[in-house]
Amino acid sequence: MDDARLRGALLCGALALFALLYAPQPLLPRLAEEHGLAPGTAALVISAATFGLAVAAVPLGTVAQAVGRRRIMIGAVLLAEALALVLPWLPSFPLLVGVRLVQGVAVAGVAALATAHLAEESGGRGIGTAMGLYVAGSALGGMTGRIVGGVVGDLAGWRGGLLAVAALSAAFTALFVALLPPERHHRRQPLRWRPLLGGLGAALRDPELRGPYAIALLGTGAFATVFTALPFRLTAPPFLVPPALAALAFLAYTAGTATSALAGRVADRWGRLPVLLGGLVLCGAGLGLMLADVLALVLGGLVVFTGGFFAAHAVAGAWVGARAPEAARGQAGAVYQFTYYVGTSLGGVLGGAAYGTWGWTATTALLTGFLLLAALAALRSRPGRRAGARSVPAGGAAAGRTAG
C-alpha cells in the first residue's frame, strides 16, 4: 500500500511541478511582443527556473541525506505553488525572471530527490517501472502546463495563462501532500560535510554514471531547444498558426507519457543500453521530419522526437538510481538533475538564439550533434545488461561494474 501511495504521490508532485515549470513556454511570443524582447531573451523566463533547479539540485540532494527527503519535498512543492500564484501580478520582466529563478530552486526539492527516494523506499523493486511512471507524470505535467497556459493565455493574456496553470497545480499539490507516506528506509546521516561530499565525489567519479549524466545534459539541451523555438516557428511564416492552436502542438507530450512508462518496463527486462540508444535514434528521426515546411510532418516529427526523448530520459534516470551506491544515491540523483537542468537552461537560451540567428535547419544540425555525442557517452559507459542490477560497495572486487 505504501509503495502505491509513494508512486501516486510522486506522480501528483510531477504533474504539479512540471506544469508550473513550463507553463510560460507557449507564452514566450506574447512576452517578447509586450516587452520588446528577442526570442533568446524572452526564453530567460524558462531558463531562469531551470537554472535555479540545476544549481539547487546537488545541495538539496546532499542536505536531504541528513534531514530527510519527505520534509524537503513537501516544503518545496508548497513554495513552488505559492510563487506560482504571485507570478501573474509581477510588474516587470526582470522581476518575473528573478521569481522564476527562486521557483526553480523550489522545484528542485522534488526533482532532485525523486530518483533516490523511489529507489530507497521501494527497496529497488521495479525501479525502472516506478521511474517510468514518475517521468510520465513529468511529461504529462509539462504538456498540461503548456497547453493550458497557451490556450488560456491566447484568450486572457499571459497573466491569465499563468494563473490558470497555478490553479490547476494547486489540486495536484494538495494530493501530493496528502499521499506522500512517511519515510521507512531512509537512514539519516549527520550533517557532516566530509562524508556527504565524499558521496558526491563517488557519484562524480563513477565512470558508469557519466553516460546518463551526458545524456541528461545533451539530450535535454536538444529537447529544450526544440520546445523553445517551436512556438516562434509555428506562429511565423510559412505556417502562421494562431497562438492558441500552436499551443496544442504540446499534445506531443502524450507520446512521452507513453514511451517513458513503456521504456522503463522494457529496460527492466531487456537492459538499459538498447532502449536508451533506441530513444536517441527516435529523437534524430523526429528532427529529420521537422525539417519539412509541411505542418503535418513537423507535428509528426515532434511526436517522434518527444517519445524518443522521454524514453531515453526514463531509462537514464533509472540507471542512476540502480547504479549509485547507497551512501551516494542522493548525490548521484542530484548530479543527474543538475546536468539535466543545465542542459535545459542552455538549450533554452542558446537554442532560442541559434534559431533567431541561423534558422531551423542550422539549429537541427546542432541538435543532431548533441544526440550523437550523447549516444557515444552511453556506449562508453557500458551499463550492466540487467536493469535491476545494483552496484557493489565501493572498493569491492567488482567496483565500477553492475552485477551480471
FILOMI-414490 format. One record per residue (C-alpha): residue number from 1; x, y, z. Coordinates in nm, 3 decimals. Layout:
// residues N
REC     k         x         y         z
REC   NUM         X         Y         Z
...
***
This chain:
// residues 404
REC     k         x         y         z
REC     1     0.000     0.000     0.000
REC     2     0.281     0.243     0.087
REC     3     0.452     0.168    -0.246
REC     4     0.131     0.256    -0.430
REC     5     0.089     0.573    -0.223
REC     6     0.450     0.672    -0.290
REC     7     0.413     0.628    -0.665
REC     8     0.082     0.813    -0.664
REC     9     0.227     1.099    -0.459
REC    10     0.531     1.141    -0.683
REC    11     0.307     1.126    -0.989
REC    12     0.096     1.411    -0.847
REC    13     0.409     1.605    -0.750
REC    14     0.549     1.570    -1.101
REC    15     0.217     1.683    -1.252
REC    16     0.207     1.992    -1.030
REC    17     0.568     2.100    -1.055
REC    18     0.633     2.041    -1.423
REC    19     0.311     2.216    -1.518
REC    20     0.435     2.519    -1.322
REC    21     0.788     2.493    -1.456
REC    22     0.696     2.500    -1.825
REC    23     0.368     2.698    -1.826
REC    24     0.536     3.016    -1.965
REC    25     0.685     2.840    -2.269
REC    26     0.391     2.881    -2.512
REC    27     0.353     3.238    -2.386
REC    28     0.705     3.344    -2.492
REC    29     0.594     3.515    -2.816
REC    30     0.341     3.724    -2.619
REC    31     0.603     3.814    -2.357
REC    32     0.854     3.902    -2.629
REC    33     0.599     4.126    -2.803
REC    34     0.485     4.301    -2.484
REC    35     0.838     4.374    -2.360
REC    36     1.013     4.416    -2.698
REC    37     1.241     4.115    -2.648
REC    38     1.433     3.884    -2.882
REC    39     1.340     3.511    -2.862
REC    40     1.656     3.423    -2.667
REC    41     1.589     3.698    -2.411
REC    42     1.225     3.601    -2.363
REC    43     1.340     3.241    -2.306
REC    44     1.510     3.357    -1.983
REC    45     1.170     3.307    -1.815
REC    46     1.217     2.934    -1.874
REC    47     1.594     2.919    -1.839
REC    48     1.600     3.110    -1.509
REC    49     1.374     2.848    -1.349
REC    50     1.567     2.553    -1.489
REC    51     1.897     2.717    -1.390
REC    52     1.770     2.761    -1.034
REC    53     1.670     2.396    -1.034
REC    54     2.015     2.292    -1.161
REC    55     2.205     2.499    -0.904
REC    56     1.990     2.375    -0.613
REC    57     1.987     2.007    -0.710
REC    58     2.320     1.900    -0.563
REC    59     2.297     2.100    -0.234
REC    60     1.941     1.977    -0.172
REC    61     2.033     1.618    -0.257
REC    62     2.321     1.639    -0.011
REC    63     2.129     1.807     0.272
REC    64     1.840     1.563     0.230
REC    65     2.072     1.281     0.333
REC    66     2.079     1.445     0.676
REC    67     1.735     1.600     0.730
REC    68     1.515     1.355     0.535
REC    69     1.369     1.378     0.187
REC    70     0.999     1.391     0.272
REC    71     1.028     1.714     0.469
REC    72     1.217     1.888     0.189
REC    73     0.983     1.764    -0.083
REC    74     0.665     1.885     0.090
REC    75     0.811     2.226     0.166
REC    76     0.937     2.259    -0.190
REC    77     0.601     2.183    -0.352
REC    78     0.421     2.431    -0.128
REC    79     0.675     2.706    -0.202
REC    80     0.660     2.647    -0.579
REC    81     0.280     2.674    -0.572
REC    82     0.286     2.992    -0.361
REC    83     0.524     3.159    -0.606
REC    84     0.307     3.049    -0.900
REC    85     0.017     3.245    -0.752
REC    86     0.240     3.555    -0.725
REC    87     0.390     3.543    -1.077
REC    88     0.093     3.683    -1.276
REC    89     0.091     4.002    -1.068
REC    90     0.459     4.097    -1.104
REC    91     0.505     4.437    -1.273
REC    92     0.831     4.391    -1.469
REC    93     1.014     4.133    -1.678
REC    94     1.335     4.133    -1.464
REC    95     1.130     4.068    -1.151
REC    96     0.947     3.787    -1.331
REC    97     1.281     3.627    -1.419
REC    98     1.405     3.662    -1.060
REC    99     1.099     3.497    -0.906
REC   100     1.115     3.220    -1.166
REC   101     1.473     3.156    -1.052
REC   102     1.351     3.101    -0.695
REC   103     1.064     2.886    -0.819
REC   104     1.317     2.665    -0.998
REC   105     1.503     2.617    -0.668
REC   106     1.174     2.504    -0.513
REC   107     1.107     2.258    -0.795
REC   108     1.449     2.106    -0.728
REC   109     1.321     1.997    -0.389
REC   110     1.130     1.717    -0.560
REC   111     1.305     1.676    -0.894
REC   112     1.647     1.624    -0.737
REC   113     1.523     1.376    -0.476
REC   114     1.265     1.164    -0.659
REC   115     1.506     0.907    -0.808
REC   116     1.683     0.838    -0.478
REC   117     1.356     0.838    -0.282
REC   118     1.195     0.585    -0.516
REC   119     1.499     0.359    -0.516
REC   120     1.535     0.364    -0.137
REC   121     1.171     0.338    -0.029
REC   122     1.087     0.066    -0.284
REC   123     1.396    -0.137    -0.194
REC   124     1.492    -0.140    -0.563
REC   125     1.182    -0.337    -0.667
REC   126     1.073    -0.239    -1.017
REC   127     1.274     0.082    -1.013
REC   128     1.254     0.109    -1.393
REC   129     0.875     0.088    -1.390
REC   130     0.845     0.332    -1.098
REC   131     1.083     0.580    -1.257
REC   132     0.897     0.546    -1.585
REC   133     0.574     0.642    -1.406
REC   134     0.739     0.947    -1.248
REC   135     0.882     1.059    -1.582
REC   136     0.541     1.001    -1.741
REC   137     0.398     1.235    -1.477
REC   138     0.660     1.497    -1.559
REC   139     0.579     1.466    -1.928
REC   140     0.205     1.494    -1.866
REC   141     0.257     1.787    -1.628
REC   142     0.478     1.970    -1.876
REC   143     0.225     1.910    -2.153
REC   144    -0.070     2.023    -1.938
REC   145     0.105     2.338    -1.822
REC   146     0.198     2.434    -2.176
REC   147    -0.144     2.364    -2.327
REC   148    -0.350     2.526    -2.051
REC   149    -0.113     2.822    -2.035
REC   150    -0.109     2.863    -2.412
REC   151    -0.482     2.829    -2.474
REC   152    -0.592     3.045    -2.179
REC   153    -0.310     3.289    -2.249
REC   154    -0.435     3.342    -2.603
REC   155    -0.776     3.434    -2.465
REC   156    -0.685     3.616    -2.142
REC   157    -0.323     3.725    -2.187
REC   158    -0.008     3.565    -2.049
REC   159    -0.102     3.654    -1.692
REC   160    -0.432     3.471    -1.725
REC   161    -0.249     3.170    -1.867
REC   162    -0.010     3.152    -1.572
REC   163    -0.290     3.194    -1.320
REC   164    -0.491     2.912    -1.479
REC   165    -0.194     2.672    -1.452
REC   166    -0.133     2.776    -1.090
REC   167    -0.495     2.696    -1.003
REC   168    -0.474     2.354    -1.168
REC   169    -0.144     2.270    -1.000
REC   170    -0.286     2.357    -0.658
REC   171    -0.509     2.048    -0.675
REC   172    -0.215     1.818    -0.754
REC   173    -0.010     1.985    -0.480
REC   174    -0.278     1.902    -0.223
REC   175    -0.286     1.538    -0.339
REC   176     0.093     1.514    -0.318
REC   177     0.100     1.636     0.042
REC   178    -0.187     1.403     0.140
REC   179    -0.046     1.091    -0.026
REC   180     0.330     1.106     0.040
REC   181     0.393     0.838     0.305
REC   182     0.646     0.870     0.588
REC   183     0.998     0.751     0.515
REC   184     1.052     0.387     0.611
REC   185     1.404     0.303     0.493
REC   186     1.597     0.629     0.484
REC   187     1.883     0.633     0.734
REC   188     1.972     0.993     0.802
REC   189     2.335     1.090     0.811
REC   190     2.463     1.360     1.046
REC   191     2.518     1.687     0.861
REC   192     2.893     1.641     0.845
REC   193     3.020     1.772     0.518
REC   194     3.313     1.535     0.471
REC   195     3.113     1.211     0.427
REC   196     2.840     1.391     0.237
REC   197     3.089     1.546    -0.002
REC   198     3.260     1.207    -0.023
REC   199     2.933     1.067    -0.154
REC   200     2.920     1.347    -0.408
REC   201     3.274     1.264    -0.516
REC   202     3.181     0.899    -0.557
REC   203     2.882     0.997    -0.771
REC   204     3.104     1.210    -0.994
REC   205     3.390     0.959    -1.025
REC   206     3.186     0.653    -1.120
REC   207     3.256     0.603    -1.494
REC   208     2.928     0.416    -1.548
REC   209     2.728     0.716    -1.431
REC   210     2.894     0.952    -1.679
REC   211     2.676     0.813    -1.956
REC   212     2.343     0.914    -1.802
REC   213     2.491     1.247    -1.693
REC   214     2.594     1.320    -2.054
REC   215     2.254     1.210    -2.183
REC   216     2.084     1.442    -1.934
REC   217     2.299     1.736    -2.046
REC   218     2.297     1.688    -2.423
REC   219     1.961     1.521    -2.477
REC   220     1.781     1.778    -2.266
REC   221     1.966     2.061    -2.439
REC   222     1.824     1.936    -2.769
REC   223     1.476     1.890    -2.621
REC   224     1.469     2.239    -2.466
REC   225     1.584     2.396    -2.792
REC   226     1.304     2.232    -2.990
REC   227     1.029     2.335    -2.749
REC   228     1.165     2.688    -2.703
REC   229     1.192     2.760    -3.076
REC   230     0.873     2.580    -3.177
REC   231     0.618     2.848    -3.071
REC   232     0.813     3.108    -3.271
REC   233     0.838     2.881    -3.576
REC   234     0.471     2.777    -3.581
REC   235     0.337     3.132    -3.544
REC   236     0.568     3.269    -3.819
REC   237     0.559     3.214    -4.198
REC   238     0.503     2.976    -4.369
REC   239     0.274     2.827    -4.101
REC   240     0.115     3.134    -3.934
REC   241    -0.064     2.916    -3.677
REC   242    -0.269     3.114    -3.418
REC   243    -0.108     3.101    -3.071
REC   244    -0.392     2.903    -2.913
REC   245    -0.366     2.635    -3.183
REC   246     0.016     2.639    -3.171
REC   247    -0.007     2.552    -2.800
REC   248    -0.187     2.231    -2.896
REC   249     0.140     2.110    -3.050
REC   250     0.242     2.031    -2.693
REC   251    -0.001     1.740    -2.707
REC   252     0.306     1.564    -2.843
REC   253     0.390     1.514    -2.475
REC   254     0.138     1.231    -2.468
REC   255     0.394     1.034    -2.668
REC   256     0.646     1.097    -2.391
REC   257     0.399     0.982    -2.128
REC   258     0.350     0.652    -2.312
REC   259     0.712     0.585    -2.410
REC   260     0.863     0.668    -2.070
REC   261     0.641     0.415    -1.890
REC   262     0.696     0.155    -2.165
REC   263     1.072     0.213    -2.178
REC   264     1.101     0.157    -1.803
REC   265     0.927    -0.181    -1.826
REC   266     1.126    -0.293    -2.132
REC   267     1.456    -0.187    -1.973
REC   268     1.373    -0.380    -1.655
REC   269     1.350    -0.690    -1.872
REC   270     1.598    -0.645    -2.157
REC   271     1.857    -0.397    -2.030
REC   272     1.905    -0.023    -2.042
REC   273     2.152     0.038    -2.322
REC   274     1.944    -0.088    -2.621
REC   275     1.635     0.101    -2.503
REC   276     1.830     0.418    -2.436
REC   277     2.001     0.415    -2.776
REC   278     1.668     0.343    -2.942
REC   279     1.523     0.653    -2.777
REC   280     1.807     0.869    -2.911
REC   281     1.757     0.726    -3.262
REC   282     1.389     0.823    -3.245
REC   283     1.493     1.177    -3.146
REC   284     1.712     1.201    -3.454
REC   285     1.434     1.072    -3.679
REC   286     1.194     1.328    -3.535
REC   287     1.438     1.611    -3.604
REC   288     1.464     1.495    -3.963
REC   289     1.088     1.506    -4.011
REC   290     1.066     1.853    -3.856
REC   291     1.292     1.996    -4.127
REC   292     0.999     1.997    -4.369
REC   293     0.790     2.309    -4.426
REC   294     0.479     2.092    -4.408
REC   295     0.281     2.134    -4.086
REC   296     0.172     1.769    -4.065
REC   297     0.533     1.648    -4.095
REC   298     0.653     1.898    -3.836
REC   299     0.390     1.783    -3.587
REC   300     0.456     1.415    -3.664
REC   301     0.827     1.470    -3.617
REC   302     0.759     1.644    -3.288
REC   303     0.567     1.338    -3.163
REC   304     0.850     1.104    -3.264
REC   305     1.117     1.331    -3.113
REC   306     0.927     1.371    -2.784
REC   307     0.860     0.999    -2.748
REC   308     1.226     0.917    -2.807
REC   309     1.350     1.177    -2.562
REC   310     1.130     1.069    -2.272
REC   311     1.215     0.702    -2.331
REC   312     1.585     0.784    -2.306
REC   313     1.532     1.009    -2.003
REC   314     1.333     0.745    -1.810
REC   315     1.599     0.479    -1.871
REC   316     1.889     0.712    -1.785
REC   317     1.721     0.820    -1.459
REC   318     1.656     0.460    -1.355
REC   319     2.015     0.373    -1.446
REC   320     2.139     0.631    -1.193
REC   321     1.903     0.507    -0.920
REC   322     2.005     0.143    -0.968
REC   323     2.377     0.201    -1.015
REC   324     2.462     0.454    -0.743
REC   325     2.594     0.312    -0.412
REC   326     2.363     0.360    -0.114
REC   327     2.582     0.621     0.053
REC   328     2.588     0.834    -0.263
REC   329     2.241     0.765    -0.405
REC   330     2.101     1.106    -0.319
REC   331     2.406     1.286    -0.452
REC   332     2.406     1.082    -0.776
REC   333     2.039     1.164    -0.837
REC   334     2.114     1.529    -0.767
REC   335     2.406     1.533    -1.012
REC   336     2.180     1.381    -1.278
REC   337     1.921     1.651    -1.217
REC   338     2.194     1.918    -1.222
REC   339     2.316     1.810    -1.564
REC   340     1.957     1.769    -1.687
REC   341     1.859     2.123    -1.599
REC   342     2.187     2.280    -1.704
REC   343     2.103     2.124    -2.041
REC   344     1.752     2.271    -2.023
REC   345     1.883     2.619    -1.937
REC   346     2.150     2.623    -2.206
REC   347     1.914     2.472    -2.461
REC   348     1.651     2.735    -2.388
REC   349     1.881     3.035    -2.423
REC   350     2.134     2.912    -2.681
REC   351     1.869     2.726    -2.879
REC   352     1.647     3.033    -2.894
REC   353     1.945     3.243    -3.001
REC   354     2.052     2.986    -3.262
REC   355     1.704     2.973    -3.412
REC   356     1.675     3.352    -3.416
REC   357     2.016     3.387    -3.583
REC   358     2.050     3.091    -3.822
REC   359     1.704     2.942    -3.857
REC   360     1.567     2.593    -3.813
REC   361     1.798     2.397    -4.048
REC   362     2.121     2.507    -3.878
REC   363     1.965     2.452    -3.536
REC   364     1.869     2.097    -3.638
REC   365     2.230     2.024    -3.740
REC   366     2.349     2.144    -3.398
REC   367     2.097     1.926    -3.215
REC   368     2.189     1.619    -3.420
REC   369     2.545     1.664    -3.299
REC   370     2.419     1.675    -2.939
REC   371     2.238     1.343    -2.987
REC   372     2.541     1.173    -3.141
REC   373     2.761     1.279    -2.850
REC   374     2.500     1.151    -2.603
REC   375     2.491     0.811    -2.777
REC   376     2.872     0.786    -2.769
REC   377     2.874     0.866    -2.397
REC   378     2.619     0.589    -2.331
REC   379     2.824     0.336    -2.528
REC   380     3.143     0.425    -2.342
REC   381     2.975     0.381    -2.004
REC   382     2.873     0.017    -2.073
REC   383     2.584    -0.023    -1.827
REC   384     2.506    -0.367    -1.687
REC   385     2.267    -0.570    -1.905
REC   386     2.021    -0.643    -1.624
REC   387     1.824    -0.330    -1.546
REC   388     1.775    -0.432    -1.185
REC   389     2.147    -0.485    -1.121
REC   390     2.291    -0.294    -0.829
REC   391     2.645    -0.178    -0.777
REC   392     2.862    -0.347    -0.519
REC   393     3.013    -0.144    -0.236
REC   394     3.295     0.087    -0.335
REC   395     3.627    -0.085    -0.315
REC   396     3.485    -0.433    -0.377
REC   397     3.622    -0.668    -0.636
REC   398     3.361    -0.566    -0.887
REC   399     3.359    -0.197    -0.803
REC   400     3.276     0.014    -1.104
REC   401     3.056    -0.253    -1.265
REC   402     2.699    -0.368    -1.218
REC   403     2.627    -0.729    -1.142
REC   404     2.575    -0.951    -1.447
***
